[in-house]
Amino acid sequence: MRTQALIIGGGVVGTGIARDLALRGVESLVVEKDDINAGASGTNHGLLHSGGRYVATDPGAARECHEENEILKKMAPHCIEDTGGLFVAVEGDDETYAADFPQRCSKCGIPCQWLDPQEAREMEPALSTKVIASYLVNDASVDPFKISLENIAQAQDLGADLLCHTAVTGFERENNRIKTVRLINTNTGKETLVEAEQVINAAGAWVKEVAALAGIDIEMLYSKGTLLVTGHRVTERVVNRLRSPGDGDILVPGGTVSLLGTTSIRIDSLDRIRPKIEEVDLVVDEGSKMIPALKGLRYIRSYAGVRPLLKMDSGLDDRSVSRGFILLDHTEDGLENFATVPSGKLTTYRYMAEKTADLVCERLGVDAPCLTRTEPLPSTPSGMWTEPALGPKRWMRENHDDPLLCECELLPKSSIESIVNTIHEHKGDLSLKAMGLRSRVGKGACQGTFCGKRISAFLQETGQMKGAESLDDLRAFLQERWRGERPVLWHSQIMQAELKEALYCGSFDLETHGDKGLLICDC
Amino acid sequence: MKPQKGAKITECQLAIIGCGLSGMAAALFAAEQGISTVQIGVSGGMIFASGLMDLMGVHPVETGNKWRDPWAAIDALGRDIPDHPYARLKKTVLRESMEKVVAFLGDEGLPYLKDHENNSEMITSLGTSKYTYYVPQTMWEGVKALRERVPCLILGFDGLNDFSASQIAGTLGDQWPGLRWHNLQFSNNGNGAGLVSGDIMARDMEVSGNLDRLVSEVRPHLKDAEGVGIPAILGMERSHEIVGELSREWGTRVFEIPTMPVSVPGLRINEAFARGLSAKGVKLFFPNRIIKWEQDENGEFLLGTGRNRPDKWIRAKGVILATGRFWARGLRADRDKIRETLFDLPVSQPGKRKEWHRREFLDLKGHPANRAGLEVDDLFRPVAKGGKPAFDNLFACGSILAHQDWMRMKCGSGLAMGTALAAVDAFSSFALK
């Protein structure tokens, strides 16, 4: 295989680079070791920052956020709900920080409007009565799944390729260039070689591992963030805590639910990241200082993601490490055609992709300008199903002869078929988990209790999965949902979990199915 | 809050709170003992019941070992987990409780069968199988078909989404070569969603025209099948007869297979109890929740039911609490603690929420939160601090009891019925004093 640009990583950055290059006529191959958005791109807050959060600690990043916020709202409106945002301080918060806020925003070019706390509470009745300062900003809610899916859809349309479940195992160098990249399919074990003119390391939290294969050491920090999903949407706008960035500071609307987060916990290993009970409790306790109702309401699930951060020698805590964009071009490391995108923010992914594509084009001798500031991101079927409540809207409008496979999110059989097609287009692995990355399957209140079994049956019925395989997949899916449910199993969610276990264990005995356990007979 | 002057108070000897299997069994036993009984509850739990009655299936849970002989399993359990309610229950009481319930259901048109004193293996709608004790007669041929691996046709219905004949055949197929499947288009209703619920199909099946249609539509697909498995939607009231008719028409064995909720066999049991308990003089307050309770100076319980304020009162000499666990709202989990929702009785539980559930959903050891619940004395009375009963005349039975994991042990129905009889007997002996 050959390609002009081999992009390692299928998150917003990797897919964004593929799209940018494709619009400049450059061919690329995206290789992703797991699935689209399986990393930080699928476990973030869904916040399109106004930049207000960074005005005190990282004005450069704040400005970048603001600019990209405006661009993305114009270029990808179907991936964004322009909710607006509030910054609110409560009794006990640093009043100087609050007082300095508007000026700091203004220095970064970030629009910020003072609000009387009473007025803020009228706009958002869920706010605490203890709010002492409030400001209106241009935060918005963004769907990162959709962004990646639409990025790669247009890129593929223009000739790019995507291989999921494909990991890089090594680089073959010739002089100052990477000549060949060794790939392995993580499902089949099949190895392939790709000759690439340019190699881009956009592997997010795994950039260090990938760079190491090229003999390059990049010092990274990993910071874990835990978030919770509420049962219903709590506020219209994004609500931020007006203080130096801390835990449980932000509540972001996500369609029909709200996302509450987050934490910043240094971790050493990227393996088996899961949200912990203490983290969940911390986030709820902190968040409820801004919005008291957060203490008592239903959380459907929790999740955790990893922020990869480039280590700088400043000795600051992880929240102070710059989130601004740095591109490593590796010429100092002796490689001419390798580049790494080590860290950044969801909000500025397009800018990161632009700068990276600029470098790649320069190295390729391609003289084409970046078009992503002005070319809108098209809306395609593969990005359709991630939108919350899309299922219900379409179902209400359209033909009803299409049986519902997911009742929480109202996804009929035809939508499941469409999602399966998208997985095939991505050379992905057909599984319930893969469906979850491309849609709302398993994300509703029942957390897969009913839809898991139905979709599993559908895949088997249509010959796409064999019997034993489909039960294993169902087990894996239930376990995946459990990781997020376990920390929030109180009130309604523990009831839901009991129902799920009563069905899968009490009725189906799924836990002992297979080789587990002997049959004891008194012979 | 006391009942207003002139408010109607229903007097009884025994009030049973909860109308799952345990509550209904308790009401049956009390009525048959001539105890004047009132039952209060929010019905609906039985729609989740498969219709199968588990006695004891898996022990120790962490091994996944299944037992052919549930009574031997109970002996082993009693040695290993002395706090399990089964260890506090006489085997004669357990046996008698199940026999009484099965006899009652048989009288109500829902006969049950078992294999002597052994567990039987039954097909599930996931294509797995499970060990159970009492099986509805309409499902019994399925036990035999599974055991003998006779060639069978599994039927599904388009629109009955939670039952996939192909999934059953696909999962069992490796060990059962003669298994085939076929989906029928059967929905009469033209329900826009294309979704049909089991109970609606069941009532459709009681209309003879529909049954004839089923017979003729299936016939060409029978071929060499010696058995036909069908989701459990063969009527609400005449299921036993319908299975017989189909069997005759097709010349094959016919058996129902339990479905996901809404479970028609569960609804059948529910209706049978409602009818039968009423006929036996039990006063049924369904659907009602107790919102206020008090003890008067004689120690009798005054229970108020209604929406926000109690509008009906019941005075009882004794109360049996059979309110179930989290799903049924007998227990509630706050972020830090598990509570019993009506009397705020002490709940035996792991110390911290992080100990409630293991990291793997299907961990064979099960989840400690599922063993939380009420600890009881020898008279099945929930205990307070110090081991004394919280109330002399308050008893508890069923899944709300601590130290059992019915979902993993497969002991739910036996637990429900056995402890119900023990609680009723305990009340009896208390009332006689």
Interface residues (C-beta under 8 A of the other chain):
Chain A: R274 K276 I277 E278 D281 V284 H400 D401 D402 P403 L404 L405 P412 F450 K453 R454 S456 A457 F458 Q460 E461 K466 G467 A468 S470 L471 R475 L478 Q479 R481 W482 R483 R486 L489 W490 H491 I494 M495 A497 E498 L499 E501 A502 L503 Y504 C505 G506 S507 F508 D509 L510 E511 T512 H513 K516 G517 L518 L519 I520 C521 D522
Chain B: F48 S50 G57 V58 T63 G64 N65 K66 W67 R68 D69 A72 A73 T124 S125 L126 G127 T128 S129 K130 Y131 D158 G159 N161 D162 S164 S166 Q167 G170 T171 L172 G173 D174 G192 A193 G194 L195 P258 M260 P261 R325 F326 W327 R329 R332 A333 D334 R335 R353 K354 W356 H357 R359 E360 F361 L362 D363 L364 H367 A369 N370 W406 M407 R408 K410 G412
